[in-house]
């Protein structure tokens, strides 16, 4: 089986600090380019000329006089953090390979835990938006289910209070190191939920191979529930001998183990209502593991495409029991 490729070098924290520390103009320019990547335009009349008030970080349209604030209509609307601390926090949250706890981020930024926690939550919503806007496209897929959480002593196996999570991945060839993954918590591993998850995470159309349209291949663990996808994929659900070093689901099981370790080890447990955002965070980190020095550019893009999300809005979405919510629910709730 193909091994994992080396990851490109990421942005240097020293260079980031040298560029933005004690440089308010550079910090403003970072978020200006995030909000207006093509240059300023008035949100009311579309005019491209403005007067800038540096003390209020306000861009006033020279035509209609409408005031456009630096963070208005973005996820960081009403932000009270100093700009350098916000940039440094974004850097640590997006660059960390496995994630970073709110406690550690609070120590790095010298802020209280609630402030750090809100920044973490807002960044997870940005990651969730990126994850939900893409479907995997490949000839080869793998899918499995795993359970996360603490087991109730009186309950055993799949009847326990552990949360069931479906996970899928795409590869370039059968058994190769994965390209991308997707995850979603579900009530249970049934045909209905498997079908819905597959349709939301993978492009199920036939692909062109040697001038012929062929179905994608799906490797599973032998559960008959995956037979629901037989009409759109070539499902290989033969029983797997997990004692073998190179069994068919080797990589997906490694990824599942890493995700469980990271969520449990870094965050020391996650409530069921918060789990979808944490899973999307881990999905984003895996799928963007080779972003290298482009991370800060991606952050600017995410901010520019984001919507306002207060602490109350994020708390409301975390209470939604329906596991198939979309990133749009974060705004509409």
Secondary structure, 3 states (H helix, E strand, C coil): CCCCCCCCCCCCHHHHHHHHCCCHHHHHHHHHHHHCCCCCCCCCCCCCCEEEECCCCEEEECCCCCEEECCCCCCCCCCCCCHHHHHHHHHHHHHCCCCCCHHHHHHHHCCCHHHHHHHHHHHHHHHHHHHHCCCECCCEEEEEEEEECCCCCCCCHHHCCCEEEEEEEEECCCCCCCCEEEEEEECCCCHHHHHHHHHHHECCCCEEECCEEECEEEECCCCHHHHHHCCCEEEECCCCCCCCCCCCCHHHHHHHHHHHHHHHHHCCCCCCCCHHHHHHHHHHHHHCCCCHHHHHHHHHHHHHHCCCCCHHHHHHHHCCCCCCCCCCHHHHC
